[in-house]
Amino acid sequence: MREEKRKNIGLLLDGQEKERKRISKELHDSIGCQLALIKLNLEAQQQAQDYSGISQSICAVTDLIKEVRDISHNHSVFVLQRVGLTNAIESSLYQILSCSCAHFNVYFHQLNCHLSSAVQLMLYRVFQEALNNILKHSEATEVDIQLVRQDKHLTMVICDNGKGFDVKSVHHGLGLHNMRMRIENQLEGELIIDSRPGHGTTLIANIKSEEI
């Protein structure tokens, strides 16, 4: 029964990632190209000295092109396959340094051994969700991210010094349900979220040894 569940999870993950890759390709090849053409057209109008609202439109379209590229990057698991979980995490943090007031401390330990693709993917999605919550809601100035492997046990800790929240009151918000589903249901691990108003937030994901 356990082996069948793992097989079903694997098929589900494969399907999800194929769909993400398809969407990413469409965003990049279709929408991205159309926006680029619009930008070129607006620039041509600008050169013709038709200045009514064109400069603002060029800036808006430029921002949309960047947003499409970011969406394409974030939704594609290819980055994990290419560079691995730790480099993907560091790459994500590097991208948001210029727009975040928070300082990020990162610590990885004993992660030179192979991690299964399912574990890497689920942890990366949880990391993305937690990072998104921190940037949008926490007002944190310090964020600690740890990913530690000891023997066959793997633990990810994300801790911030932000304003915190009442975990019970937002049980189904802030993507908490999705994070629990990934760690507890799909990886049969444990997810602990410790937070209260005014005291920051700590997220701990423990993965069972046999799932690594």
N, C-alpha and C positions, 0 to 999 in steps of 0.2 A: 504493500500500500504506500509506503514511504517512497519507494523507488518510482512508483507510478506518479506520485505527486510531484517529484522532482522533474520527471519527464514532461509533465503537463506545464509546469512552471517554465521549463526551458522552451517549449513550443510557444507559450504565451510571450515570453521575452523576445524570441526571434520575430514573431509577428509584429510586436510593438516597434521593434527597432527598424524593421523593413518599412513600416509606415512612416516612422520619423524620417528615415532617409529619403523616402519619396517626397514628403512635404518639404524637407530641407532643399532638395534638388529643385522643386518647383519654385520655392521662394527665391532661390539664387538665380536660376536660369530664366524664369519667366518674369516674375514681379520685379526682381532686381534690374533686369535688362530694360524693362519698360520705364522704370523710374530713371535709369541712366539716360535713356533717349529723351525723356521729358526735360531732364536737366539740360541736355545739350540744346534742345529747342528753345528753352527759356534763355539760355546764354546767347543764342543767336539773335533773339529778339532784343536782348539787352544791347548787343553790338549795334543793332539798328536804332538805338536810342529811344526805344519804347519802354520807358522806365516805370510805368504805372504798376507798382506792386511786384515787379519782377525780382528785385533783390531779395525780398522776403520769401518769395516762392522758391528761389534757388537754395536758400538756407534750409527751408523746410524739406525740400526734396533730398538735399544732401543728408540731412538727419535721418530721413526715411531709408535711404540706401544703407546707411550704417546700421540702422535698426534691423533691417532685413538680413544683413550679413551676420549680426549678432544672434538673431533667432536661428538662422541656419547653423551657426557654429554650436549653439547651446543644445539644439535638438538632435544633433548628429552624434552617435556614439563612436563615430570613427576616431575622434580624438582620444578616447580611451584605448581603442585597439592600437593606435599609433604610438602614444606616449605613456600610457599607463595612468593609474588612478592618482598617484601623488603629483605627477607633472600636470595632470588635468586640473587638479585643485589649485596648484600654484599659478597656472595660466589664468584661471578664473579670477583669482585674487589680483593678479597683475592688471587685468583689464579694468577693474573697478577702483584701483588706487587713486586715480585722478579725480574721481567723483565722490569719494568717501572721506569723511573726517576721522574714521576709525583707524587705529593701528592694529595690524594683524600679526600675531605670533604663531608660527607654524612649527610643529614638531612631529617628525615621523621616526618610528623605531622598528627595526627588524622587519622591514617590508621588502627586502630583496628577494624573498621567496615568491613563487607564483600564487596569485590570487585568481580564483575562478572568475569568469566573465560576469556571471550573475551577481556575485558579491561586489565586484567593482562597480557595476552599473547601479545597483541599488544604493550603495553608499554614496556614489556620486550624485544621484538624484536627491537623496536626503540632504547632502551637503548643499546642493543648489537651493533647495527649499529653505533650509535654515539660514543660508546667507541672504536670500531674498527677504526673509522676515527681519533679519538684523538691520539690513539697509533701509527697509521701508518703515519699520515700527520701533526699533529699540532705542535709537539715539545713543548708541554705545560709542565709546571712544577707544575701548580695548577689546579685542576679540582673540581668544586663544583657540587654536585648532590642533588637536592631537589625533594621530592615528598610530596605534601601538599594537604590535603583534607579539605575543608571548606564548611560546610553544605553538599550539594550534588555536589559540584564542585571539580574537581580533576585537579591538575596542576603538570607537571613534568618539571623541569628546569635542564639543563646540560650546565654548563658554564666553559670554559677553557681560560687560558691566553696565548694560543699558537699564531702561526704566522698568523692565520686567512686566509680568502680567499675571492674572489669576488663571491658572491652568484649567480649572474646572469650568470657568465661565466661557472659555473659548475652545472647549474640547473638540468641536467640529470645525473650528476656524484655523486660520494661519497655516493651512496645509498639514496640520497635525495628524489628521486621519490618514492622509496619503502616506506620511512618513511611517506611521504605525503599521499600515498595511504592508509596506515594503520590507520593513525589518522583522516584524513579528509574524506576518502571514506568509510572505514569500521566502524569507530566509530563516524562519523559525528562531529568530533571535529575540532580543529584549531591547525595548526603547524606553528610556527614562527621561522625562522632561521635568526639571526642577526650576520653578520660577515663582516669584511673587512681586507685587508692585514695589518698585523702589530698590530691588535687590538683584537685578540682572536675571539672566537665564542660563541654565546649563542643560545641554542635551547630551545624553550618553547612549550610544548604540553598541550593544554587545552581541557579537555573532558567535553562535555555537561552533565548536571546533570542527565538527563533522561537515559543516556547511562551507568551509573555506576551501 
